[in-house]
Amino acid sequence: MPSKKIQYWAPLTFDLTLPQLERIETVRRARGLRSASEVVRLAISEFDVTKYAAKSPRYRQVSVRLDPKVREKLRHQARKKNVSIGELLRVALVALPARAARRK
């Protein structure tokens, strides 16, 4: 006689931004739902994944040479901010003006 497997709902953990968390709470209150889990289950049931197209940018790998002290500083800052070194480099590049500021 085959044994029955007990099914249980294990927690699924994932990161959300603060605006996404606020959205969950707004929907929970507006629809009278009891929990964030109910909001997520509703979102999954109503979402048409066939119409979803991932919007991930294309990346190319680049190698650069950095002074070991600069590399260590980046590693320390990345750990402190809980991001990758690559993420720090990407935002630094985006923030860099194309032209130098004019001197007065």
C-alpha positions as CSV (number, residue, x, y, z in Angstrom):
1,M,0.0,0.0,0.0
2,P,1.6,3.3,-1.1
3,S,2.1,5.8,1.7
4,K,0.5,9.2,1.4
5,K,3.0,12.1,1.3
6,I,2.1,14.9,3.6
7,Q,2.1,18.2,1.7
8,Y,2.9,21.4,3.4
9,W,3.3,24.9,2.3
10,A,6.9,25.8,2.6
11,P,7.9,29.4,2.7
12,L,9.3,30.9,-0.5
13,T,11.7,33.7,0.2
14,F,12.5,36.4,-2.4
15,D,13.6,40.1,-2.4
16,L,11.2,42.9,-3.1
17,T,11.7,46.7,-3.2
18,L,10.0,48.9,-0.7
19,P,7.5,50.1,-3.4
20,Q,6.6,46.5,-4.2
21,L,6.1,45.7,-0.5
22,E,3.9,48.8,-0.2
23,R,1.9,47.6,-3.2
24,I,1.3,44.2,-1.5
25,E,-0.1,46.0,1.6
26,T,-2.2,48.4,-0.5
27,V,-3.8,45.5,-2.4
28,R,-4.2,43.4,0.8
29,R,-6.2,46.2,2.4
30,A,-8.2,47.2,-0.7
31,R,-9.2,43.6,-1.4
32,G,-9.7,42.5,2.2
33,L,-7.0,39.9,2.1
34,R,-5.5,38.5,5.3
35,S,-1.8,38.2,4.3
36,A,0.9,38.9,1.8
37,S,0.8,35.3,0.8
38,E,-2.8,35.7,-0.3
39,V,-1.9,38.8,-2.3
40,V,1.0,36.8,-4.0
41,R,-1.3,33.8,-4.7
42,L,-3.8,36.2,-6.3
43,A,-1.2,37.9,-8.4
44,I,0.1,34.6,-9.7
45,S,-3.4,33.4,-10.5
46,E,-4.3,36.5,-12.4
47,F,-0.9,37.1,-14.2
48,D,-0.7,36.0,-17.8
49,V,2.9,34.8,-18.1
50,T,2.5,34.1,-21.8
51,K,2.5,37.9,-22.4
52,Y,5.5,38.5,-20.2
53,A,8.8,39.4,-21.9
54,A,11.8,39.8,-19.7
55,K,13.5,43.2,-20.0
56,S,17.0,42.3,-19.0
57,P,19.7,44.4,-20.6
58,R,22.4,42.7,-22.6
59,Y,25.7,42.5,-20.9
60,R,29.2,42.2,-22.2
61,Q,32.1,41.3,-20.0
62,V,34.8,43.9,-19.6
63,S,38.2,43.4,-17.9
64,V,39.9,46.4,-16.3
65,R,43.0,46.8,-14.2
66,L,42.6,48.4,-10.8
67,D,45.1,49.2,-8.1
68,P,44.9,46.5,-5.4
69,K,44.0,49.2,-2.8
70,V,41.1,50.4,-5.0
71,R,39.9,46.9,-5.6
72,E,39.9,46.2,-1.8
73,K,38.0,49.5,-1.2
74,L,35.4,48.4,-3.7
75,R,35.1,45.0,-2.2
76,H,34.7,46.5,1.3
77,Q,32.0,49.0,0.0
78,A,30.2,46.3,-1.9
79,R,30.0,44.1,1.2
80,K,28.9,47.0,3.3
81,K,26.1,47.9,0.8
82,N,25.2,44.2,0.3
83,V,25.7,44.5,-3.5
84,S,28.2,43.1,-6.0
85,I,31.4,44.9,-7.0
86,G,30.0,44.9,-10.6
87,E,26.8,46.7,-9.4
88,L,29.0,49.4,-7.8
89,L,31.0,49.8,-11.0
90,R,27.8,49.9,-13.2
91,V,26.3,52.7,-11.1
92,A,29.6,54.6,-10.9
93,L,29.8,54.5,-14.7
94,V,26.2,55.7,-15.2
95,A,26.8,58.6,-12.7
96,L,30.0,59.7,-14.5
97,P,29.4,62.7,-16.7
98,A,30.7,62.3,-20.3
99,R,32.4,65.7,-20.1
100,A,34.5,67.2,-17.3
101,A,32.8,70.0,-15.5
102,R,34.0,73.5,-16.6
103,R,36.2,75.3,-14.2
104,K,35.1,78.8,-13.2
